[in-house]
Amino acid sequence: MPTKTDRPPEPRCSIARSLQVLGERWTLLIVREAFAGRTRFADFRDSLGIASDLLTNRLNTLVEAGVMERRPYQEAGARLRHDYHLTPAGRELTMVLASLQQWGDANRPHEDGLSMPHRSRSSGRPVRVAFVDDSGAPVPQEDVEFVYPSAVAPVRSASGDE
């Protein structure tokens, strides 16, 4: 069994570290279903059509990473089971899911239109994912750049492109 010292070091890049938890097929769909109120293994399995062994693996990963928590429950006359609930870290993925959905609606549209528009609970007005600066002012996507630490600066081609 590998020990902590046998494992490769954690990537410095937070995107790479996030993908270690969220980058497997089905994982974000499980999180989406949790946002829809699903908590039980059978409900995840049935709504997604995912194989039980894959679902078990993905749920274990999400629990180990602190994205979901396992809670015991027992129905009368049945064995003890667990259901799964988003943690505060899991609930923070709402922006990730909304951003992926927004991108998909714009770049991979379905013939029936938007899959699930978002709106403000308080005003009922439509909302979208956007960048804002530290004062709260919106920043156009074209004006946003990734600022790389010098140790991981992007490689530029001879033409100056990244």
C-alpha positions in Angstrom: 0.0 0.0 0.0 1.5 3.4 -1.0 2.4 5.7 1.8 2.2 9.4 1.8 5.9 9.6 0.9 5.4 7.2 -2.1 2.8 9.6 -3.6 3.9 12.3 -6.1 3.9 15.8 -4.7 0.6 17.8 -4.9 0.6 19.9 -8.1 1.2 23.6 -7.4 -1.6 24.5 -9.8 -4.9 24.8 -8.1 -6.7 23.8 -11.3 -4.7 20.5 -11.4 -5.5 19.9 -7.7 -9.2 20.6 -8.3 -9.2 18.2 -11.3 -7.8 15.4 -9.1 -11.1 15.5 -7.3 -13.5 16.8 -9.9 -12.0 15.8 -13.2 -13.4 12.2 -13.5 -16.3 11.5 -15.8 -19.6 11.7 -13.8 -18.2 13.6 -10.8 -19.7 17.0 -11.6 -23.0 15.4 -12.7 -23.2 13.8 -9.2 -22.6 17.2 -7.7 -25.3 18.6 -10.0 -27.8 16.0 -8.8 -26.9 16.8 -5.2 -27.8 20.5 -6.0 -31.1 19.2 -7.3 -31.8 17.6 -3.9 -30.7 14.0 -4.5 -28.9 12.4 -1.5 -29.4 8.7 -1.8 -27.2 6.3 -3.7 -30.1 4.7 -5.6 -31.4 8.1 -6.6 -28.0 9.2 -8.0 -27.6 5.9 -9.8 -31.1 6.0 -11.3 -31.1 9.6 -12.4 -27.7 9.4 -14.0 -27.7 5.8 -15.3 -24.3 5.3 -13.8 -22.9 1.9 -12.9 -22.9 1.2 -9.1 -19.2 0.6 -8.9 -18.4 3.9 -10.6 -20.9 5.8 -8.4 -19.3 4.3 -5.3 -15.9 5.3 -6.4 -16.9 8.9 -7.3 -18.9 9.4 -4.1 -15.9 8.1 -2.0 -13.6 10.5 -3.8 -16.1 13.4 -3.1 -16.4 12.4 0.6 -12.6 12.1 1.0 -12.0 15.5 -0.6 -14.6 17.1 1.7 -17.0 18.0 -1.1 -19.7 15.7 0.2 -20.4 14.1 3.6 -21.9 10.7 4.3 -24.7 10.6 6.8 -26.2 7.5 8.2 -30.0 6.8 8.0 -32.1 3.8 8.6 -35.6 3.1 7.4 -37.9 0.9 9.6 -37.0 -2.7 9.2 -34.0 -2.0 6.8 -30.3 -2.0 7.4 -28.3 1.1 8.1 -27.5 3.0 5.0 -25.8 6.4 4.2 -26.9 9.3 2.1 -24.7 12.1 0.7 -24.9 15.8 1.3 -22.9 18.7 -0.1 -20.5 20.3 2.4 -19.9 24.1 2.3 -17.0 23.3 -0.1 -19.4 21.3 -2.3 -21.9 24.1 -2.3 -19.2 26.5 -3.5 -19.2 24.5 -6.8 -22.4 26.2 -7.8 -20.2 28.8 -9.7 -18.3 26.0 -11.4 -21.4 24.2 -12.5 -23.1 27.4 -13.6 -20.0 28.5 -15.6 -19.8 25.1 -17.4 -23.5 25.3 -18.1 -23.2 28.9 -19.4 -20.3 27.8 -21.6 -22.3 24.8 -22.9 -25.4 26.9 -23.6 -23.3 29.3 -25.6 -20.9 26.9 -27.4 -22.8 23.6 -27.4 -26.5 24.7 -27.6 -29.3 22.2 -27.6 -32.0 22.5 -30.2 -34.6 23.1 -27.4 -32.7 26.1 -26.0 -31.2 26.8 -22.6 -31.1 23.8 -20.3 -31.7 25.5 -17.1 -31.7 29.3 -16.8 -30.4 30.8 -13.5 -32.1 33.7 -11.7 -31.8 35.6 -8.5 -33.9 34.2 -5.6 -34.6 37.7 -4.3 -35.3 39.6 -7.5 -36.3 36.8 -9.9 -34.0 38.5 -12.5 -31.8 36.4 -14.8 -28.2 36.0 -13.7 -25.0 34.8 -15.3 -21.5 33.9 -14.2 -19.1 36.8 -14.6 -15.7 38.2 -13.4 -15.8 41.1 -11.0 -12.9 43.0 -9.6 -12.1 43.6 -6.0 -14.5 46.5 -5.9 -17.4 44.4 -7.3 -17.3 46.0 -10.7 -17.9 43.6 -13.7 -14.8 42.9 -15.8 -15.3 41.8 -19.5 -13.9 38.3 -20.0 -11.5 39.7 -22.7 -9.9 41.9 -20.1 -9.1 39.0 -17.7 -5.7 37.3 -17.8 -4.1 34.5 -15.9 -1.1 35.8 -14.0 1.4 33.0 -13.8 4.1 32.8 -11.1 7.5 33.0 -12.7 8.2 29.4 -11.9 5.2 28.3 -14.1 5.2 31.0 -16.8 3.4 29.9 -20.0 5.6 28.8 -22.9 5.4 31.2 -25.8 6.0 30.3 -29.4 8.3 32.2 -31.7 5.4 34.3 -32.8 4.7 35.3 -29.2 1.5 33.2 -28.9 0.9 31.1 -25.8 
